[in-house]
Amino acid sequence: MAIRVDLMISLDGFATTTDQTPETPFGEDWPRLVGAYVATRTFHERVLKDTSGTGTTGVDDNYAREYFENVGAEIMGAGMFGLHNFPDDPNWQGWWGEEPPFRVPVFVLTHTPRPSLEMAGGTVFHFLSAAPTDVLQQAVEAADGKDVRIGGGPTVVRDFLKAGLVDRLHVAITPILLGRGIRLWDDLRGLEAGYAVKSETAPSGTIHLTFQR
Protein backbone atom coordinates (compact mmCIF):
# COMPACT_ATOMS: atom_id res chain seq x y z
CA MET A 1 0.00 0.00 0.00
CA ALA A 2 1.39 3.43 -0.97
CA ILE A 3 0.30 7.04 -1.26
CA ARG A 4 0.87 8.03 -4.90
CA VAL A 5 0.78 11.09 -7.12
CA ASP A 6 0.78 11.17 -10.94
CA LEU A 7 0.69 14.64 -12.48
CA MET A 8 1.40 16.29 -15.84
CA ILE A 9 3.32 19.56 -15.76
CA SER A 10 5.02 21.89 -18.23
CA LEU A 11 8.77 22.49 -18.47
CA ASP A 12 8.34 25.54 -16.25
CA GLY A 13 6.42 23.53 -13.66
CA PHE A 14 2.80 24.53 -14.30
CA ALA A 15 0.06 21.93 -13.94
CA THR A 16 -2.81 24.24 -14.87
CA THR A 17 -3.58 26.45 -17.85
CA THR A 18 -5.03 29.95 -17.95
CA ASP A 19 -6.10 30.48 -21.57
CA GLN A 20 -9.67 29.20 -21.27
CA THR A 21 -12.47 31.09 -22.99
CA PRO A 22 -16.24 30.46 -23.26
CA GLU A 23 -15.62 29.16 -26.79
CA THR A 24 -12.71 26.91 -25.71
CA PRO A 25 -13.47 26.01 -22.06
CA PHE A 26 -10.30 23.90 -21.71
CA GLY A 27 -8.15 26.37 -23.65
CA GLU A 28 -5.61 25.67 -26.36
CA ASP A 29 -2.80 24.93 -23.90
CA TRP A 30 -4.52 22.01 -22.16
CA PRO A 31 -4.44 19.60 -25.15
CA ARG A 32 -0.74 20.42 -25.53
CA LEU A 33 -0.08 19.68 -21.86
CA VAL A 34 -1.84 16.29 -21.80
CA GLY A 35 -1.41 15.31 -25.46
CA ALA A 36 1.03 12.43 -24.97
CA TYR A 37 -1.17 10.88 -22.26
CA VAL A 38 -4.39 11.30 -24.26
CA ALA A 39 -2.72 9.61 -27.24
CA THR A 40 -1.96 6.39 -25.33
CA ARG A 41 -3.80 3.13 -25.83
CA THR A 42 -4.54 3.02 -22.10
CA PHE A 43 -6.31 6.40 -22.21
CA HIS A 44 -8.31 5.30 -25.26
CA GLU A 45 -9.44 2.14 -23.50
CA ARG A 46 -9.95 3.41 -19.95
CA VAL A 47 -11.31 6.91 -20.55
CA LEU A 48 -12.70 6.91 -24.10
CA LYS A 49 -14.01 3.32 -23.88
CA ASP A 50 -12.27 2.57 -27.20
CA THR A 51 -11.27 -1.11 -27.24
CA SER A 52 -10.19 -1.17 -30.90
CA GLY A 53 -6.50 -1.17 -29.97
CA THR A 54 -5.80 2.35 -31.23
CA GLY A 55 -3.43 4.62 -29.35
CA THR A 56 0.30 4.78 -28.70
CA THR A 57 2.26 2.14 -26.85
CA GLY A 58 5.69 2.32 -25.27
CA VAL A 59 6.98 4.55 -22.47
CA ASP A 60 4.02 6.96 -22.23
CA ASP A 61 1.54 4.10 -22.29
CA ASN A 62 3.49 2.19 -19.63
CA TYR A 63 3.09 5.10 -17.23
CA ALA A 64 -0.54 5.60 -18.22
CA ARG A 65 -1.22 1.95 -17.41
CA GLU A 66 0.55 2.27 -14.05
CA TYR A 67 -1.67 5.25 -13.29
CA PHE A 68 -4.66 2.95 -12.90
CA GLU A 69 -2.97 -0.12 -11.41
CA ASN A 70 -3.62 -1.17 -7.78
CA VAL A 71 -5.51 2.01 -6.86
CA GLY A 72 -8.13 1.54 -4.14
CA ALA A 73 -9.14 5.15 -3.53
CA GLU A 74 -8.57 8.62 -4.99
CA ILE A 75 -8.32 12.10 -3.46
CA MET A 76 -8.87 15.21 -5.58
CA GLY A 77 -9.60 18.89 -5.18
CA ALA A 78 -12.83 20.67 -6.03
CA GLY A 79 -11.24 22.11 -9.17
CA MET A 80 -10.39 18.69 -10.57
CA PHE A 81 -13.98 17.59 -10.05
CA GLY A 82 -15.23 20.84 -11.60
CA LEU A 83 -16.98 22.42 -8.61
CA HIS A 84 -15.20 25.74 -9.22
CA ASN A 85 -16.96 25.99 -12.56
CA PHE A 86 -20.39 24.93 -11.29
CA PRO A 87 -20.41 25.90 -7.58
CA ASP A 88 -24.16 26.43 -7.31
CA ASP A 89 -25.40 23.53 -9.45
CA PRO A 90 -26.47 20.65 -7.17
CA ASN A 91 -26.90 18.41 -10.22
CA TRP A 92 -23.33 18.84 -11.52
CA GLN A 93 -21.70 15.40 -11.67
CA GLY A 94 -18.17 16.36 -12.68
CA TRP A 95 -16.16 16.34 -15.90
CA TRP A 96 -15.95 12.58 -16.14
CA GLY A 97 -19.23 11.49 -17.73
CA GLU A 98 -21.73 8.95 -16.47
CA GLU A 99 -19.04 6.28 -16.01
CA PRO A 100 -15.87 7.94 -14.64
CA PRO A 101 -12.57 6.10 -15.16
CA PHE A 102 -11.68 5.85 -11.46
CA ARG A 103 -13.91 2.90 -10.46
CA VAL A 104 -13.04 3.39 -6.77
CA PRO A 105 -14.17 5.72 -3.95
CA VAL A 106 -13.09 9.30 -4.72
CA PHE A 107 -12.79 11.88 -1.95
CA VAL A 108 -13.31 15.44 -3.22
CA LEU A 109 -11.96 18.21 -0.99
CA THR A 110 -14.31 21.18 -0.97
CA HIS A 111 -15.38 23.99 1.37
CA THR A 112 -19.02 23.23 0.54
CA PRO A 113 -19.69 19.49 1.16
CA ARG A 114 -22.63 17.85 -0.59
CA PRO A 115 -24.18 14.36 -0.57
CA SER A 116 -22.14 11.48 -1.99
CA LEU A 117 -22.61 10.72 -5.67
CA GLU A 118 -22.62 7.14 -6.95
CA MET A 119 -21.74 6.73 -10.62
CA ALA A 120 -21.70 3.82 -13.06
CA GLY A 121 -18.64 1.56 -13.04
CA GLY A 122 -17.94 1.68 -9.31
CA THR A 123 -16.93 5.33 -8.82
CA VAL A 124 -18.46 6.98 -5.74
CA PHE A 125 -17.65 10.65 -5.11
CA HIS A 126 -17.57 11.76 -1.47
CA PHE A 127 -17.43 15.52 -0.81
CA LEU A 128 -15.82 16.71 2.39
CA SER A 129 -13.94 19.56 4.04
CA ALA A 130 -10.94 18.06 5.85
CA ALA A 131 -7.20 18.38 6.43
CA PRO A 132 -4.88 16.18 4.33
CA THR A 133 -4.18 13.77 7.21
CA ASP A 134 -7.88 13.35 7.98
CA VAL A 135 -9.05 12.72 4.42
CA LEU A 136 -6.08 10.41 3.88
CA GLN A 137 -7.14 8.28 6.84
CA GLN A 138 -10.59 7.84 5.32
CA ALA A 139 -9.13 7.07 1.90
CA VAL A 140 -6.72 4.48 3.29
CA GLU A 141 -9.61 2.69 5.00
CA ALA A 142 -11.65 2.76 1.79
CA ALA A 143 -8.69 1.49 -0.28
CA ASP A 144 -8.61 -1.72 1.76
CA GLY A 145 -4.90 -2.43 1.33
CA LYS A 146 -4.50 -0.96 -2.15
CA ASP A 147 -2.81 2.34 -3.02
CA VAL A 148 -4.32 5.78 -2.50
CA ARG A 149 -3.75 8.22 -5.36
CA ILE A 150 -3.68 11.98 -4.83
CA GLY A 151 -5.10 12.92 -8.22
CA GLY A 152 -4.75 16.70 -8.19
CA GLY A 153 -4.84 19.51 -8.88
CA PRO A 154 -1.42 20.91 -8.07
CA THR A 155 -2.53 22.82 -4.96
CA VAL A 156 -3.91 19.64 -3.37
CA VAL A 157 -0.82 17.66 -4.39
CA ARG A 158 1.46 20.32 -2.93
CA ASP A 159 -0.41 20.21 0.40
CA PHE A 160 0.18 16.46 0.67
CA LEU A 161 3.83 16.81 -0.36
CA LYS A 162 4.41 19.56 2.22
CA ALA A 163 2.91 17.31 4.88
CA GLY A 164 5.31 14.51 3.93
CA LEU A 165 2.48 12.12 3.10
CA VAL A 166 3.48 11.02 -0.42
CA ASP A 167 5.43 7.79 -0.98
CA ARG A 168 5.72 8.04 -4.77
CA LEU A 169 5.52 11.14 -6.95
CA HIS A 170 5.49 10.73 -10.73
CA VAL A 171 5.46 13.86 -12.87
CA ALA A 172 5.22 13.71 -16.65
CA ILE A 173 7.02 16.84 -17.85
CA THR A 174 5.64 17.95 -21.23
CA PRO A 175 8.16 19.90 -23.36
CA ILE A 176 6.12 23.09 -23.57
CA LEU A 177 6.31 26.45 -21.75
CA LEU A 178 3.10 27.83 -20.25
CA GLY A 179 4.45 30.85 -18.36
CA ARG A 180 1.54 31.12 -15.97
CA GLY A 181 -0.91 29.06 -13.95
CA ILE A 182 -0.41 27.10 -10.73
CA ARG A 183 3.12 25.72 -10.31
CA LEU A 184 3.65 22.38 -8.62
CA TRP A 185 7.11 23.17 -7.20
CA ASP A 186 6.42 26.39 -5.28
CA ASP A 187 7.49 26.20 -1.60
CA LEU A 188 8.87 22.66 -2.05
CA ARG A 189 12.60 23.43 -1.83
CA GLY A 190 14.55 20.30 -0.92
CA LEU A 191 11.67 17.94 -1.74
CA GLU A 192 14.10 15.45 -3.29
CA ALA A 193 15.67 14.69 0.11
CA GLY A 194 14.49 11.29 1.28
CA TYR A 195 13.48 10.13 -2.20
CA ALA A 196 15.28 8.07 -4.83
CA VAL A 197 14.86 9.96 -8.10
CA LYS A 198 14.86 8.52 -11.62
CA SER A 199 13.91 9.88 -15.03
CA GLU A 200 12.91 8.33 -18.35
CA THR A 201 12.30 10.15 -21.62
CA ALA A 202 9.61 8.97 -24.02
CA PRO A 203 9.75 9.34 -27.82
CA SER A 204 7.05 12.02 -27.44
CA GLY A 205 9.61 14.17 -25.62
CA THR A 206 7.81 13.76 -22.31
CA ILE A 207 10.17 13.32 -19.36
CA HIS A 208 8.82 10.94 -16.71
CA LEU A 209 10.36 11.93 -13.39
CA THR A 210 9.73 9.66 -10.40
CA PHE A 211 10.43 10.34 -6.73
CA GLN A 212 10.22 7.09 -4.75
CA ARG A 213 10.53 6.99 -0.96
C-alpha positions, 0 to 999 in steps of 0.5 A: 500500500502506498500514497501516490501522485501522478501529475502532468506539468510543463517544463516551467512547472505549471500543472494548470492552464489559464487560456480558457475562454467560453468558446474553448473552455479547456483552452488551447494549452490544455491539449498540448499539456496532456497530449502524450497521455491522451494519445496512449492506448490506455487512455483510449481504452480506460477513458474513451471506452475505445477497445479497438487497440488504437493509441500509442504504446511504449513509455508513455503508455506504460506510465498511463497503465501504471496510473490505474494499477492497484488504486483503491481510492482517490483524493482530488480537489474541487477544481479537478472535479469541476466544482469551481466551474459549477459551484451552485449547481447541485446536479453537476456530476463532474467532468468525467461522464456517467461512467468515470474512469476511477472505479473506486471511492473518490474523496473530493476536498471542498469547502461546501460538502454535498451528498455522496454521488454514486456513478456507473462503473464503481466510482463513488464521489464523497465531498468533504472539508478536511485536512490532508491527514484526515481525508487520507485516513478515510481514503486508506480505509476505503482502499482496503490495502490498495494504493491511494492516489492523490489525483490533483490539482497541483494545490492539493498535491502540494499540500500532501507533499508539504505534509510529507504524506506522499510515498511516490511522486510521478510527474510527466514533464511535457516539453512546452512552456506555459508561463503562468498558472499554478506551479507544482514546485512552489514552496517545495525546496529540498523535496528530493531529500528522502526520495530516490529519483529517476527519469525516463524520456519517451519518444514524445519528448515527455520526461517521466520523473519519479520520486520514490521513498 
